[in-house]
Amino acid sequence: MPTVVHPHITSDPNICGGSPCIEGTRITVRTIAIYALHYGQTPEELLTHYPHLSLASIYDALSYYYDNRAVLDKDIAEHLSASEIDSRP
């Protein structure tokens, strides 16, 4: 399977502890995934909360999440309480 490139996602150990972020921001892929998957917000709804992002960057964050789901689910679990995790769709 070919490697997927995520042009809107960066990781820098000096920004957000190295968590993958949307390029040029401190908004983590984890944050986008939590809002989309835990709170059920669509990328278009997320854009209203983060108008400085592009829709492409939000979709790329979700794509990055699905390409790295096991690692990011572990990261999300460390940032949510057990009851919040159990209620995720």
C-alpha positions as CSV (number, residue, x, y, z in Angstrom):
1,M,0.0,0.0,0.0
2,P,1.5,3.4,-0.9
3,T,2.3,5.9,1.7
4,V,-0.3,8.7,2.0
5,V,1.0,12.2,2.2
6,H,-0.8,14.6,4.5
7,P,0.2,18.1,3.4
8,H,-1.7,19.9,6.1
9,I,-0.3,18.0,9.0
10,T,3.0,18.6,10.8
11,S,4.6,17.3,13.9
12,D,7.2,19.3,15.8
13,P,8.5,18.3,19.3
14,N,8.4,21.9,20.3
15,I,4.7,22.4,19.5
16,C,2.0,20.6,21.5
17,G,4.5,18.0,22.7
18,G,5.0,16.7,19.2
19,S,1.4,15.8,18.6
20,P,0.4,16.0,15.0
21,C,-1.1,19.4,14.3
22,I,-2.7,21.3,11.4
23,E,0.2,23.1,9.8
24,G,0.7,26.7,11.1
25,T,-1.5,26.1,14.1
26,R,-1.5,24.5,17.5
27,I,-4.8,22.6,16.7
28,T,-4.0,19.0,17.0
29,V,-5.4,16.1,14.9
30,R,-6.6,14.7,18.3
31,T,-8.8,17.8,18.8
32,I,-10.3,17.5,15.3
33,A,-10.9,13.8,15.8
34,I,-12.6,14.4,19.2
35,Y,-14.9,17.0,17.9
36,A,-15.8,15.0,14.8
37,L,-16.1,11.5,16.4
38,H,-17.0,12.2,20.0
39,Y,-19.2,15.2,19.6
40,G,-20.5,14.4,16.1
41,Q,-19.5,17.7,14.4
42,T,-19.0,17.7,10.7
43,P,-15.9,19.3,9.1
44,E,-18.2,22.1,7.9
45,E,-19.3,22.7,11.5
46,L,-15.7,22.6,12.7
47,L,-14.9,25.3,10.2
48,T,-17.3,27.6,12.0
49,H,-15.3,27.1,15.2
50,Y,-12.0,27.4,13.4
51,P,-12.6,29.9,10.5
52,H,-8.9,30.4,10.0
53,L,-8.6,26.7,8.9
54,S,-9.4,25.4,5.4
55,L,-11.9,22.7,4.9
56,A,-9.1,20.7,3.2
57,S,-7.0,20.9,6.4
58,I,-9.8,19.6,8.5
59,Y,-10.4,16.7,6.2
60,D,-6.7,16.0,6.1
61,A,-6.6,15.9,9.9
62,L,-9.4,13.3,9.8
63,S,-7.6,11.4,7.1
64,Y,-4.4,11.4,9.2
65,Y,-6.4,10.2,12.1
66,Y,-7.8,7.2,10.2
67,D,-4.3,6.4,8.8
68,N,-2.9,6.4,12.3
69,R,-5.9,5.4,14.3
70,A,-4.3,3.0,16.8
71,V,-1.7,5.6,17.9
72,L,-4.2,8.5,18.0
73,D,-6.9,6.5,19.8
74,K,-4.3,5.9,22.5
75,D,-3.5,9.6,22.6
76,I,-7.2,10.5,22.8
77,A,-7.8,8.0,25.6
78,E,-5.0,9.7,27.6
79,H,-6.9,13.0,27.2
80,L,-10.5,11.9,27.9
81,S,-12.0,10.3,31.0
82,A,-13.1,6.7,30.8
83,S,-16.8,7.6,30.8
84,E,-16.3,10.0,27.8
85,I,-14.5,7.2,25.9
86,D,-17.3,4.7,26.6
87,S,-19.9,7.1,25.1
88,R,-18.0,7.6,21.8
89,P,-19.8,6.4,18.7
